[in-house]
Amino acid sequence: MAESEYLWKDKKHHLWFPISFTTYYIENDRLMIKHGFLSTILDETLLYRIVDLTLYQSLAGKVFGTGDIILKTKVDSTPEIILKNIKRPMEVRRLLSQAIEESRQSRNVVGKEFYGASSHEHMDLDGDGLCDFDHKEL
C-alpha cells in the first residue's frame, strides 16, 4: 500500500530520532500498530471503538517535539493503547479525534454503544442519573 493512502503514519521515536521497530498508522477507519523486527505483530483497532484520548508530553518531549497519546478503547483485549513518543503529538491528537468522530458518524454509532447498553444494567437514557428500567425486565 502506498504511503499516500495513510491518513497518518509515524514511528516510535527516541528523542527526535525514529529509531524503532514500532510503526503507527491510520487507514480505512482503523488504527494499526506494527511492531517487531524478526517477527512482526500487527494490532488493528477500529477507530469508532476509541472512547477517550489523553496527551502526555514530558519536558524532554516538549524539547524534542514528541509525546504520548493514550487511547481508552471499548476493546476487551486492549482497553488502553499508547502511541509512544510520536512527533507532533498535539496535531496527531486533533487528527485522531476528528477521524474517530467521522468513523462514528459513518457507522451511525451513538453513545449507548459505549456506556453500558450492551449489558442493560444501569442505563440512564434521559441523563437524570437514575436507571431508566430494571435489567431484570429484559
The first five atom37 places (N, CA, C, CB, O) and aatype in JSON, in Angstrom:
{
  "aatype": [12, 0, 6, 15, 6, 18, 10, 17, 11, 3, 11, 11, 8, 8, 10, 17, 13, 14, 9, 15, 13, 16, 16, 18, 18, 9, 6, 2, 3, 1, 10, 12, 9, 11, 8, 7, 13, 10, 15, 16, 9, 10, 3, 6, 16, 10, 10, 18, 1, 9, 19, 3, 10, 16, 10, 18, 5, 15, 10, 0, 7, 11, 19, 13, 7, 16, 7, 3, 9, 9, 10, 11, 16, 11, 19, 3, 15, 16, 14, 6, 9, 9, 10, 11, 2, 9, 11, 1, 14, 12, 6, 19, 1, 1, 10, 10, 15, 5, 0, 9, 6, 6, 15, 1, 5, 15, 1, 2, 19, 19, 7, 11, 6, 13, 18, 7, 0, 15, 15, 8, 6, 8, 12, 3, 10, 3, 7, 3, 7, 10, 4, 3, 13, 3, 8, 11, 6, 10],
  "atom_mask": [
    [1, 1, 1, 1, 1],
    [1, 1, 1, 1, 1],
    [1, 1, 1, 1, 1],
    [1, 1, 1, 1, 1],
    [1, 1, 1, 1, 1],
    [1, 1, 1, 1, 1],
    [1, 1, 1, 1, 1],
    [1, 1, 1, 1, 1],
    [1, 1, 1, 1, 1],
    [1, 1, 1, 1, 1],
    [1, 1, 1, 1, 1],
    [1, 1, 1, 1, 1],
    [1, 1, 1, 1, 1],
    [1, 1, 1, 1, 1],
    [1, 1, 1, 1, 1],
    [1, 1, 1, 1, 1],
    [1, 1, 1, 1, 1],
    [1, 1, 1, 1, 1],
    [1, 1, 1, 1, 1],
    [1, 1, 1, 1, 1],
    [1, 1, 1, 1, 1],
    [1, 1, 1, 1, 1],
    [1, 1, 1, 1, 1],
    [1, 1, 1, 1, 1],
    [1, 1, 1, 1, 1],
    [1, 1, 1, 1, 1],
    [1, 1, 1, 1, 1],
    [1, 1, 1, 1, 1],
    [1, 1, 1, 1, 1],
    [1, 1, 1, 1, 1],
    [1, 1, 1, 1, 1],
    [1, 1, 1, 1, 1],
    [1, 1, 1, 1, 1],
    [1, 1, 1, 1, 1],
    [1, 1, 1, 1, 1],
    [1, 1, 1, 0, 1],
    [1, 1, 1, 1, 1],
    [1, 1, 1, 1, 1],
    [1, 1, 1, 1, 1],
    [1, 1, 1, 1, 1],
    [1, 1, 1, 1, 1],
    [1, 1, 1, 1, 1],
    [1, 1, 1, 1, 1],
    [1, 1, 1, 1, 1],
    [1, 1, 1, 1, 1],
    [1, 1, 1, 1, 1],
    [1, 1, 1, 1, 1],
    [1, 1, 1, 1, 1],
    [1, 1, 1, 1, 1],
    [1, 1, 1, 1, 1],
    [1, 1, 1, 1, 1],
    [1, 1, 1, 1, 1],
    [1, 1, 1, 1, 1],
    [1, 1, 1, 1, 1],
    [1, 1, 1, 1, 1],
    [1, 1, 1, 1, 1],
    [1, 1, 1, 1, 1],
    [1, 1, 1, 1, 1],
    [1, 1, 1, 1, 1],
    [1, 1, 1, 1, 1],
    [1, 1, 1, 0, 1],
    [1, 1, 1, 1, 1],
    [1, 1, 1, 1, 1],
    [1, 1, 1, 1, 1],
    [1, 1, 1, 0, 1],
    [1, 1, 1, 1, 1],
    [1, 1, 1, 0, 1],
    [1, 1, 1, 1, 1],
    [1, 1, 1, 1, 1],
    [1, 1, 1, 1, 1],
    [1, 1, 1, 1, 1],
    [1, 1, 1, 1, 1],
    [1, 1, 1, 1, 1],
    [1, 1, 1, 1, 1],
    [1, 1, 1, 1, 1],
    [1, 1, 1, 1, 1],
    [1, 1, 1, 1, 1],
    [1, 1, 1, 1, 1],
    [1, 1, 1, 1, 1],
    [1, 1, 1, 1, 1],
    [1, 1, 1, 1, 1],
    [1, 1, 1, 1, 1],
    [1, 1, 1, 1, 1],
    [1, 1, 1, 1, 1],
    [1, 1, 1, 1, 1],
    [1, 1, 1, 1, 1],
    [1, 1, 1, 1, 1],
    [1, 1, 1, 1, 1],
    [1, 1, 1, 1, 1],
    [1, 1, 1, 1, 1],
    [1, 1, 1, 1, 1],
    [1, 1, 1, 1, 1],
    [1, 1, 1, 1, 1],
    [1, 1, 1, 1, 1],
    [1, 1, 1, 1, 1],
    [1, 1, 1, 1, 1],
    [1, 1, 1, 1, 1],
    [1, 1, 1, 1, 1],
    [1, 1, 1, 1, 1],
    [1, 1, 1, 1, 1],
    [1, 1, 1, 1, 1],
    [1, 1, 1, 1, 1],
    [1, 1, 1, 1, 1],
    [1, 1, 1, 1, 1],
    [1, 1, 1, 1, 1],
    [1, 1, 1, 1, 1],
    [1, 1, 1, 1, 1],
    [1, 1, 1, 1, 1],
    [1, 1, 1, 1, 1],
    [1, 1, 1, 1, 1],
    [1, 1, 1, 0, 1],
    [1, 1, 1, 1, 1],
    [1, 1, 1, 1, 1],
    [1, 1, 1, 1, 1],
    [1, 1, 1, 1, 1],
    [1, 1, 1, 0, 1],
    [1, 1, 1, 1, 1],
    [1, 1, 1, 1, 1],
    [1, 1, 1, 1, 1],
    [1, 1, 1, 1, 1],
    [1, 1, 1, 1, 1],
    [1, 1, 1, 1, 1],
    [1, 1, 1, 1, 1],
    [1, 1, 1, 1, 1],
    [1, 1, 1, 1, 1],
    [1, 1, 1, 1, 1],
    [1, 1, 1, 0, 1],
    [1, 1, 1, 1, 1],
    [1, 1, 1, 0, 1],
    [1, 1, 1, 1, 1],
    [1, 1, 1, 1, 1],
    [1, 1, 1, 1, 1],
    [1, 1, 1, 1, 1],
    [1, 1, 1, 1, 1],
    [1, 1, 1, 1, 1],
    [1, 1, 1, 1, 1],
    [1, 1, 1, 1, 1],
    [1, 1, 1, 1, 1]
  ],
  "atom_positions": [
    [[0.84, -1.17, 0.0], [0.0, 0.0, 0.0], [0.89, 1.24, 0.0], [-0.96, 0.0, 1.22], [1.86, 1.31, 0.75]],
    [[0.57, 2.19, -0.83], [1.36, 3.41, -0.92], [1.17, 4.26, 0.33], [0.99, 4.21, -2.18], [0.1, 4.29, 0.92]],
    [[2.22, 4.93, 0.7], [2.18, 5.74, 1.93], [1.14, 6.84, 1.83], [3.55, 6.34, 2.21], [0.59, 7.25, 2.86]],
    [[0.84, 7.35, 0.61], [-0.12, 8.43, 0.45], [-1.54, 8.01, 0.83], [-0.09, 8.92, -0.98], [-2.39, 8.88, 1.03]],
    [[-1.82, 6.7, 0.94], [-3.15, 6.22, 1.31], [-3.38, 6.24, 2.81], [-3.36, 4.82, 0.77], [-4.51, 6.01, 3.26]],
    [[-2.36, 6.5, 3.6], [-2.5, 6.56, 5.05], [-3.0, 7.94, 5.44], [-1.16, 6.24, 5.75], [-2.55, 8.95, 4.89]],
    [[-3.91, 7.99, 6.39], [-4.35, 9.26, 6.94], [-3.24, 9.86, 7.79], [-5.65, 9.09, 7.77], [-3.05, 11.08, 7.82]],
    [[-2.49, 8.99, 8.48], [-1.36, 9.4, 9.32], [-0.44, 8.21, 9.49], [-1.84, 9.94, 10.71], [-0.89, 7.06, 9.56]],
    [[0.86, 8.49, 9.57], [1.84, 7.43, 9.79], [3.03, 8.0, 10.56], [2.3, 6.79, 8.44], [3.47, 9.12, 10.27]],
    [[3.54, 7.25, 11.52], [4.71, 7.68, 12.29], [5.35, 6.46, 12.94], [4.32, 8.74, 13.37], [4.78, 5.37, 12.96]],
    [[6.55, 6.67, 13.46], [7.27, 5.64, 14.2], [7.46, 6.11, 15.63], [8.64, 5.31, 13.53], [7.4, 7.3, 15.92]],
    [[7.68, 5.16, 16.51], [8.06, 5.48, 17.88], [9.45, 6.11, 17.81], [8.05, 4.21, 18.81], [10.35, 5.58, 17.15]],
    [[9.62, 7.25, 18.5], [10.89, 7.98, 18.46], [11.67, 7.82, 19.76], [10.63, 9.46, 18.18], [11.09, 7.6, 20.83]],
    [[12.96, 7.94, 19.65], [13.85, 8.07, 20.8], [14.5, 9.44, 20.62], [14.94, 6.88, 20.89], [15.27, 9.67, 19.69]],
    [[14.18, 10.35, 21.56], [14.47, 11.76, 21.4], [13.75, 12.2, 20.13], [16.04, 12.05, 21.34], [12.53, 12.07, 20.07]],
    [[14.43, 12.69, 19.11], [13.77, 13.08, 17.87], [13.92, 12.0, 16.81], [14.34, 14.41, 17.35], [13.27, 12.08, 15.76]],
    [[14.74, 11.01, 17.05], [15.1, 10.03, 16.02], [14.13, 8.85, 15.98], [16.52, 9.53, 16.26], [13.87, 8.23, 17.02]],
    [[13.6, 8.53, 14.8], [12.67, 7.41, 14.67], [13.4, 6.07, 14.57], [11.77, 7.6, 13.45], [13.24, 5.33, 13.6]],
    [[14.19, 5.77, 15.6], [14.98, 4.53, 15.63], [14.15, 3.51, 16.41], [16.41, 4.75, 16.28], [14.31, 3.37, 17.62]],
    [[13.28, 2.82, 15.7], [12.37, 1.9, 16.37], [11.79, 0.92, 15.37], [11.25, 2.66, 17.09], [11.78, 1.18, 14.16]],
    [[11.32, -0.19, 15.87], [10.63, -1.16, 15.03], [9.13, -1.13, 15.31], [11.2, -2.58, 15.25], [8.42, -2.12, 15.09]],
    [[8.66, 0.02, 15.81], [7.23, 0.21, 16.05], [6.73, 1.31, 15.12], [6.94, 0.56, 17.55], [7.25, 2.43, 15.13]],
    [[5.72, 0.99, 14.33], [5.13, 1.94, 13.4], [3.64, 2.05, 13.69], [5.37, 1.51, 11.92], [2.96, 1.04, 13.92]],
    [[3.14, 3.29, 13.68], [1.72, 3.55, 13.89], [1.17, 4.16, 12.61], [1.48, 4.5, 15.11], [1.83, 4.98, 11.98]],
    [[-0.03, 3.76, 12.21], [-0.67, 4.41, 11.07], [-2.18, 4.23, 11.11], [-0.11, 3.86, 9.76], [-2.7, 3.33, 11.77]],
    [[-2.86, 5.13, 10.38], [-4.32, 5.07, 10.28], [-4.67, 4.85, 8.82], [-4.99, 6.38, 10.84], [-4.21, 5.58, 7.94]],
    [[-5.49, 3.83, 8.58], [-6.01, 3.58, 7.23], [-7.38, 2.92, 7.34], [-5.03, 2.68, 6.41], [-7.61, 2.11, 8.24]],
    [[-8.26, 3.26, 6.44], [-9.59, 2.63, 6.37], [-10.31, 2.57, 7.71], [-9.45, 1.23, 5.82], [-10.81, 1.51, 8.1]],
    [[-10.36, 3.68, 8.43], [-11.05, 3.75, 9.73], [-10.47, 2.82, 10.78], [-12.5, 3.44, 9.55], [-11.18, 2.36, 11.67]],
    [[-9.18, 2.53, 10.67], [-8.51, 1.64, 11.62], [-7.19, 2.24, 12.06], [-8.29, 0.24, 11.01], [-6.46, 2.84, 11.27]],
    [[-6.88, 2.07, 13.34], [-5.56, 2.41, 13.87], [-4.74, 1.14, 13.85], [-5.64, 3.04, 15.32], [-5.13, 0.13, 14.45]],
    [[-3.62, 1.17, 13.17], [-2.76, 0.0, 13.05], [-1.46, 0.26, 13.81], [-2.47, -0.33, 11.55], [-0.88, 1.34, 13.72]],
    [[-1.01, -0.75, 14.56], [0.27, -0.67, 15.27], [1.06, -1.91, 14.88], [0.08, -0.58, 16.84], [0.66, -3.04, 15.16]],
    [[2.17, -1.67, 14.22], [3.03, -2.76, 13.75], [4.33, -2.69, 14.53], [3.29, -2.68, 12.21], [4.99, -1.66, 14.54]],
    [[4.69, -3.79, 15.19], [5.94, -3.79, 15.93], [6.65, -5.12, 15.8], [5.7, -3.48, 17.41], [6.03, -6.17, 15.61]],
    [[7.97, -5.03, 15.9], [8.8, -6.23, 15.79], [9.77, -6.1, 14.63], [0.0, 0.0, 0.0], [9.57, -5.3, 13.72]],
    [[10.81, -6.9, 14.68], [11.83, -6.9, 13.62], [11.91, -8.28, 12.98], [13.21, -6.48, 14.18], [11.61, -8.44, 11.8]],
    [[12.32, -9.27, 13.74], [12.41, -10.62, 13.2], [11.03, -11.25, 13.05], [13.29, -11.5, 14.09], [10.74, -11.89, 12.03]],
    [[10.2, -11.08, 14.04], [8.79, -11.46, 13.91], [7.97, -10.19, 14.12], [8.39, -12.6, 14.94], [8.31, -9.36, 14.96]],
    [[6.91, -10.06, 13.36], [6.13, -8.83, 13.37], [4.71, -9.09, 13.87], [6.09, -8.2, 11.97], [4.09, -10.1, 13.52]],
    [[4.22, -8.18, 14.69], [2.84, -8.23, 15.17], [2.14, -6.98, 14.66], [2.77, -8.33, 16.75], [2.67, -5.88, 14.76]],
    [[0.94, -7.16, 14.12], [0.14, -6.04, 13.64], [-1.16, -6.02, 14.44], [-0.14, -6.15, 12.1], [-1.99, -6.92, 14.32]],
    [[-1.34, -4.96, 15.25], [-2.57, -4.78, 16.03], [-3.47, -3.81, 15.29], [-2.26, -4.27, 17.48], [-3.01, -2.78, 14.79]],
    [[-4.74, -4.13, 15.21], [-5.7, -3.3, 14.5], [-6.85, -2.96, 15.43], [-6.23, -4.02, 13.23], [-7.42, -3.84, 16.08]],
    [[-7.2, -1.68, 15.5], [-8.33, -1.22, 16.31], [-9.21, -0.33, 15.45], [-7.85, -0.47, 17.59], [-8.72, 0.62, 14.84]],
    [[-10.49, -0.62, 15.4], [-11.43, 0.23, 14.68], [-11.53, 1.57, 15.4], [-12.83, -0.44, 14.56], [-11.66, 1.62, 16.62]],
    [[-11.48, 2.67, 14.64], [-11.46, 3.99, 15.25], [-12.7, 4.27, 16.1], [-11.33, 5.05, 14.18], [-12.6, 4.91, 17.15]],
    [[-13.86, 3.81, 15.65], [-15.07, 4.13, 16.42], [-15.08, 3.47, 17.8], [-16.3, 3.69, 15.64], [-15.89, 3.85, 18.64]],
    [[-14.2, 2.51, 18.05], [-14.11, 1.84, 19.35], [-13.27, 2.63, 20.36], [-13.52, 0.44, 19.18], [-13.21, 2.27, 21.53]],
    [[-12.62, 3.71, 19.91], [-11.82, 4.56, 20.8], [-12.75, 5.57, 21.46], [-10.66, 5.28, 20.02], [-13.48, 6.28, 20.77]],
    [[-12.73, 5.63, 22.8], [-13.67, 6.49, 23.51], [-13.01, 7.68, 24.21], [-14.41, 5.68, 24.52], [-13.71, 8.61, 24.6]],
    [[-11.7, 7.66, 24.38], [-11.05, 8.75, 25.11], [-9.61, 8.9, 24.65], [-11.11, 8.51, 26.63], [-8.92, 7.9, 24.39]],
    [[-9.15, 10.14, 24.56], [-7.76, 10.44, 24.17], [-7.11, 11.28, 25.26], [-7.71, 11.19, 22.8], [-7.73, 12.22, 25.78]],
    [[-5.88, 10.96, 25.61], [-5.1, 11.76, 26.56], [-3.73, 12.0, 25.97], [-5.0, 11.05, 27.96], [-3.08, 11.07, 25.47]],
    [[-3.28, 13.23, 26.02], [-1.95, 13.59, 25.52], [-1.02, 13.76, 26.71], [-2.0, 14.9, 24.67], [-1.35, 14.47, 27.67]],
    [[0.14, 13.12, 26.67], [1.16, 13.28, 27.7], [2.45, 13.72, 27.03], [1.36, 11.96, 28.52], [2.91, 13.09, 26.07]],
    [[3.03, 14.8, 27.54], [4.29, 15.3, 26.98], [5.21, 15.7, 28.13], [4.04, 16.49, 26.01], [4.9, 16.63, 28.88]],
    [[6.33, 15.01, 28.26], [7.3, 15.32, 29.3], [8.11, 16.55, 28.88], [8.25, 14.11, 29.57], [7.94, 17.06, 27.78]],
    [[8.97, 17.02, 29.77], [9.83, 18.16, 29.44], [10.73, 17.81, 28.25], [10.7, 18.57, 30.66], [10.88, 18.61, 27.33]],
    [[11.32, 16.61, 28.26], [12.16, 16.18, 27.13], [11.32, 16.09, 25.86], [12.83, 14.82, 27.43], [11.8, 16.44, 24.78]],
    [[10.09, 15.63, 25.99], [9.2, 15.55, 24.84], [8.89, 16.92, 24.27], [0.0, 0.0, 0.0], [8.81, 17.09, 23.06]],
    [[8.72, 17.91, 25.15], [8.48, 19.28, 24.68], [9.69, 19.81, 23.94], [8.13, 20.2, 25.86], [9.56, 20.48, 22.91]],
    [[10.88, 19.52, 24.46], [12.12, 19.98, 23.82], [12.28, 19.34, 22.44], [13.34, 19.65, 24.7], [12.64, 20.02, 21.47]],
    [[12.02, 18.03, 22.35], [12.24, 17.31, 21.09], [10.99, 17.19, 20.22], [12.76, 15.93, 21.4], [11.05, 16.59, 19.14]],
    [[9.87, 17.74, 20.67], [8.65, 17.73, 19.86], [7.97, 16.37, 19.77], [0.0, 0.0, 0.0], [7.34, 16.06, 18.76]],
    [[8.1, 15.57, 20.82], [7.45, 14.26, 20.84], [6.55, 14.13, 22.06], [8.51, 13.12, 20.82], [6.64, 14.93, 22.99]],
    [[5.7, 13.14, 22.06], [4.82, 12.9, 23.2], [4.07, 11.6, 23.03], [0.0, 0.0, 0.0], [4.19, 10.92, 22.01]],
    [[3.28, 11.26, 24.03], [2.48, 10.04, 24.02], [1.01, 10.41, 23.9], [2.74, 9.18, 25.3], [0.56, 11.41, 24.46]],
    [[0.26, 9.6, 23.18], [-1.19, 9.71, 23.16], [-1.72, 8.4, 23.73], [-1.74, 9.99, 21.7], [-1.44, 7.32, 23.22]],
    [[-2.5, 8.53, 24.79], [-3.07, 7.36, 25.47], [-4.54, 7.25, 25.04], [-2.94, 7.47, 27.04], [-5.32, 8.19, 25.22]],
    [[-4.89, 6.11, 24.48], [-6.23, 5.89, 23.96], [-6.96, 4.88, 24.83], [-6.18, 5.4, 22.49], [-6.44, 3.79, 25.09]],
    [[-8.14, 5.22, 25.29], [-9.01, 4.28, 26.0], [-9.98, 3.73, 24.97], [-9.77, 4.97, 27.22], [-10.59, 4.49, 24.2]],
    [[-10.13, 2.4, 24.95], [-10.98, 1.78, 23.95], [-12.04, 0.89, 24.58], [-10.13, 0.96, 22.98], [-11.97, 0.55, 25.76]],
    [[-13.01, 0.54, 23.79], [-14.02, -0.45, 24.17], [-13.69, -1.76, 23.47], [-15.47, 0.03, 23.81], [-14.55, -2.37, 22.83]],
    [[-12.44, -2.18, 23.6], [-11.97, -3.45, 23.06], [-11.48, -4.26, 24.24], [-10.83, -3.25, 21.97], [-10.59, -3.83, 24.97]],
    [[-12.05, -5.43, 24.44], [-11.7, -6.24, 25.61], [-10.23, -6.63, 25.66], [-12.54, -7.5, 25.64], [-9.63, -6.64, 26.74]],
    [[-9.64, -6.93, 24.52], [-8.24, -7.39, 24.51], [-7.26, -6.26, 24.74], [-7.93, -8.06, 23.19], [-6.18, -6.49, 25.29]],
    [[-7.6, -5.03, 24.35], [-6.7, -3.89, 24.54], [-7.51, -2.66, 24.98], [-5.92, -3.58, 23.23], [-7.83, -1.81, 24.16]],
    [[-7.83, -2.56, 26.28], [-8.6, -1.42, 26.75], [-7.82, -0.1, 26.74], [-9.09, -1.69, 28.14], [-8.42, 0.97, 26.8]],
    [[-6.49, -0.18, 26.66], [-5.66, 1.02, 26.59], [-4.56, 0.81, 25.57], [-5.06, 1.36, 27.99], [-3.87, -0.21, 25.57]],
    [[-4.42, 1.8, 24.69], [-3.37, 1.78, 23.66], [-2.54, 3.03, 23.86], [-3.97, 1.71, 22.2], [-3.09, 4.12, 24.05]],
    [[-1.22, 2.9, 23.83], [-0.34, 4.05, 23.98], [0.47, 4.22, 22.7], [0.6, 3.9, 25.21], [1.22, 3.33, 22.3]],
    [[0.29, 5.37, 22.06], [1.13, 5.75, 20.93], [2.32, 6.46, 21.53], [0.35, 6.66, 19.86], [2.23, 7.64, 21.89]],
    [[3.42, 5.77, 21.66], [4.57, 6.2, 22.45], [5.53, 7.05, 21.62], [5.3, 4.99, 23.02], [5.91, 6.67, 20.51]],
    [[5.92, 8.19, 22.17], [6.95, 9.06, 21.59], [6.74, 9.34, 20.11], [8.31, 8.43, 21.79], [7.62, 9.08, 19.29]],
    [[5.57, 9.87, 19.78], [5.31, 10.24, 18.39], [5.62, 11.72, 18.2], [3.84, 9.93, 17.99], [5.53, 12.5, 19.15]],
    [[5.97, 12.1, 16.98], [6.27, 13.51, 16.74], [4.97, 14.28, 16.52], [7.21, 13.67, 15.51], [3.97, 13.73, 16.06]],
    [[5.0, 15.57, 16.85], [3.86, 16.47, 16.76], [2.59, 15.88, 17.39], [3.59, 16.82, 15.3], [1.56, 15.75, 16.73]],
    [[2.66, 15.51, 18.67], [1.53, 14.82, 19.31], [0.24, 15.64, 19.37], [1.92, 14.42, 20.69], [-0.85, 15.06, 19.33]],
    [[0.33, 16.95, 19.47], [-0.87, 17.78, 19.54], [-1.64, 17.71, 18.22], [-0.51, 19.25, 19.87], [-2.87, 17.58, 18.21]],
    [[-0.93, 17.79, 17.1], [-1.56, 17.69, 15.78], [-2.18, 16.31, 15.59], [-0.53, 17.97, 14.66], [-3.28, 16.18, 15.07]],
    [[-1.46, 15.28, 16.02], [-1.95, 13.91, 15.87], [-3.19, 13.69, 16.72], [-0.85, 12.89, 16.25], [-4.12, 13.01, 16.28]],
    [[-3.23, 14.25, 17.92], [-4.41, 14.13, 18.78], [-5.63, 14.74, 18.11], [-4.15, 14.79, 20.14], [-6.71, 14.16, 18.13]],
    [[-5.45, 15.93, 17.52], [-6.56, 16.59, 16.82], [-7.03, 15.75, 15.63], [-6.14, 17.99, 16.34], [-8.23, 15.56, 15.42]],
    [[-6.07, 15.25, 14.85], [-6.39, 14.44, 13.68], [-7.13, 13.15, 14.09], [-5.11, 14.09, 12.91], [-8.12, 12.77, 13.47]],
    [[-6.64, 12.5, 15.14], [-7.28, 11.28, 15.64], [-8.7, 11.56, 16.13], [-6.44, 10.67, 16.78], [-9.62, 10.81, 15.82]],
    [[-8.86, 12.62, 16.87], [-10.17, 12.98, 17.4], [-11.17, 13.18, 16.26], [-10.08, 14.24, 18.26], [-12.3, 12.7, 16.32]],
    [[-10.75, 13.9, 15.24], [-11.61, 14.15, 14.08], [-11.91, 12.84, 13.34], [-10.95, 15.16, 13.13], [-13.06, 12.6, 12.95]],
    [[-10.9, 12.01, 13.14], [-11.09, 10.73, 12.43], [-12.03, 9.8, 13.21], [-9.73, 10.04, 12.2], [-12.82, 9.09, 12.61]],
    [[-11.93, 9.81, 14.53], [-12.8, 8.98, 15.37], [-14.25, 9.42, 15.22], [-12.36, 9.05, 16.86], [-15.14, 8.59, 15.05]],
    [[-14.49, 10.74, 15.3], [-15.86, 11.25, 15.15], [-16.42, 10.93, 13.77], [-15.89, 12.77, 15.38], [-17.58, 10.54, 13.66]],
    [[-15.61, 11.08, 12.72], [-16.07, 10.77, 11.37], [-16.4, 9.28, 11.24], [-15.01, 11.17, 10.33], [-17.37, 8.91, 10.58]],
    [[-15.59, 8.44, 11.86], [-15.83, 6.99, 11.82], [-17.14, 6.65, 12.52], [-14.66, 6.24, 12.47], [-17.91, 5.82, 12.03]],
    [[-17.4, 7.27, 13.66], [-18.65, 7.02, 14.38], [-19.86, 7.47, 13.56], [-18.64, 7.75, 15.74], [-20.87, 6.76, 13.49]],
    [[-19.75, 8.65, 12.94], [-20.86, 9.16, 12.14], [-21.12, 8.28, 10.93], [-20.58, 10.59, 11.7], [-22.28, 8.02, 10.59]],
    [[-20.07, 7.82, 10.28], [-20.25, 6.99, 9.08], [-20.87, 5.63, 9.41], [-18.91, 6.79, 8.37], [-21.5, 5.02, 8.56]],
    [[-20.69, 5.17, 10.64], [-21.24, 3.88, 11.07], [-22.52, 4.04, 11.89], [-20.21, 3.1, 11.89], [-23.08, 3.06, 12.38]],
    [[-22.98, 5.29, 12.05], [-24.17, 5.59, 12.86], [-24.06, 5.02, 14.27], [-25.42, 5.04, 12.18], [-25.01, 4.45, 14.79]],
    [[-22.89, 5.17, 14.87], [-22.67, 4.71, 16.24], [-23.04, 5.84, 17.19], [-21.18, 4.27, 16.46], [-22.62, 6.98, 17.01]],
    [[-23.85, 5.51, 18.2], [-24.25, 6.52, 19.17], [-23.67, 6.17, 20.53], [-25.8, 6.63, 19.25], [-23.12, 5.08, 20.71]],
    [[-23.79, 7.06, 21.48], [-23.19, 6.9, 22.8], [-23.57, 5.65, 23.54], [0.0, 0.0, 0.0], [-22.77, 5.12, 24.31]],
    [[-24.8, 5.16, 23.35], [-25.22, 3.98, 24.11], [-24.37, 2.76, 23.81], [-26.68, 3.67, 23.83], [-24.33, 1.82, 24.6]],
    [[-23.69, 2.76, 22.66], [-22.8, 1.66, 22.31], [-21.65, 1.55, 23.31], [-22.25, 1.84, 20.87], [-21.06, 0.48, 23.47]],
    [[-21.33, 2.66, 23.98], [-20.15, 2.71, 24.82], [-20.44, 2.76, 26.3], [-19.33, 3.87, 24.44], [-19.54, 2.53, 27.11]],
    [[-21.65, 3.06, 26.69], [-21.9, 3.33, 28.09], [-22.87, 2.35, 28.73], [-22.42, 4.72, 28.25], [-23.84, 2.77, 29.38]],
    [[-22.62, 1.07, 28.56], [-23.37, 0.07, 29.3], [-24.6, -0.48, 28.62], [0.0, 0.0, 0.0], [-25.27, -1.32, 29.21]],
    [[-24.92, -0.06, 27.42], [-26.13, -0.55, 26.76], [-26.05, -2.03, 26.45], [-26.37, 0.22, 25.49], [-27.08, -2.7, 26.42]],
    [[-24.88, -2.54, 26.23], [-24.77, -3.95, 25.89], [-25.12, -4.85, 27.07], [-23.36, -4.26, 25.4], [-25.6, -5.96, 26.88]],
    [[-24.88, -4.38, 28.28], [-25.2, -5.19, 29.45], [-26.6, -4.89, 29.99], [-24.17, -4.98, 30.53], [-27.11, -5.66, 30.81]],
    [[-27.22, -3.8, 29.57], [-28.54, -3.38, 30.01], [-28.62, -3.13, 31.52], [-29.57, -4.42, 29.61], [-29.71, -3.14, 32.08]],
    [[-27.51, -2.91, 32.16], [-27.51, -2.59, 33.57], [-27.2, -1.12, 33.75], [-26.5, -3.47, 34.35], [-26.29, -0.59, 33.1]],
    [[-27.94, -0.47, 34.6], [-27.7, 0.93, 34.96], [-27.73, 1.84, 33.73], [-26.36, 1.07, 35.67], [-26.89, 2.72, 33.59]],
    [[-28.69, 1.63, 32.85], [-28.81, 2.51, 31.68], [-29.58, 3.76, 32.06], [-29.5, 1.79, 30.51], [-30.69, 3.69, 32.59]],
    [[-28.98, 4.9, 31.78], [-29.59, 6.19, 32.04], [-29.73, 6.89, 30.7], [-28.75, 7.04, 33.06], [-28.85, 7.65, 30.31]],
    [[-30.83, 6.65, 30.0], [-31.01, 7.2, 28.67], [-31.41, 8.67, 28.68], [-32.03, 6.41, 27.92], [-31.13, 9.39, 27.73]],
    [[-32.07, 9.13, 29.75], [-32.52, 10.52, 29.77], [-31.58, 11.45, 30.53], [-33.89, 10.59, 30.38], [-31.84, 12.65, 30.6]],
    [[-30.5, 10.94, 31.1], [-29.49, 11.77, 31.73], [-29.85, 12.3, 33.1], [0.0, 0.0, 0.0], [-29.21, 13.25, 33.57]],
    [[-30.85, 11.73, 33.78], [-31.23, 12.24, 35.09], [-30.47, 11.58, 36.24], [-32.7, 12.03, 35.3], [-30.7, 11.92, 37.4]],
    [[-29.56, 10.65, 35.93], [-28.76, 9.99, 36.95], [-29.42, 8.77, 37.56], [0.0, 0.0, 0.0], [-28.84, 8.12, 38.43]],
    [[-30.62, 8.45, 37.11], [-31.35, 7.28, 37.61], [-31.47, 6.23, 36.51], [-32.75, 7.68, 38.12], [-31.6, 6.56, 35.33]],
    [[-31.42, 4.97, 36.91], [-31.58, 3.88, 35.96], [-33.0, 3.94, 35.39], [-31.31, 2.49, 36.64], [-33.97, 4.03, 36.15]],
    [[-33.14, 3.91, 34.06], [-34.43, 4.07, 33.42], [-35.31, 2.83, 33.46], [-34.23, 4.48, 32.0], [-36.53, 2.93, 33.35]],
    [[-34.72, 1.66, 33.62], [-35.51, 0.44, 33.75], [-34.7, -0.63, 34.46], [-35.98, -0.07, 32.37], [-33.47, -0.56, 34.51]],
    [[-35.39, -1.58, 34.98], [-34.76, -2.68, 35.7], [-34.24, -3.7, 34.7], [-35.75, -3.34, 36.7], [-34.99, -4.14, 33.82]],
    [[-32.96, -4.09, 34.81], [-32.38, -5.03, 33.86], [-33.05, -6.4, 33.93], [-30.88, -5.17, 34.12], [-32.89, -7.2, 33.01]],
    [[-33.79, -6.68, 34.99], [-34.49, -7.96, 35.12], [-35.7, -8.03, 34.19], [-34.92, -8.19, 36.57], [-36.2, -9.12, 33.89]],
    [[-36.17, -6.86, 33.74], [-37.32, -6.82, 32.83], [-36.96, -7.36, 31.46], [-37.85, -5.41, 32.71], [-37.85, -7.75, 30.71]],
    [[-35.69, -7.37, 31.11], [-35.29, -7.77, 29.76], [-35.3, -9.22, 29.56], [-33.94, -7.26, 29.46], [-34.98, -9.7, 28.47]]
  ]
}
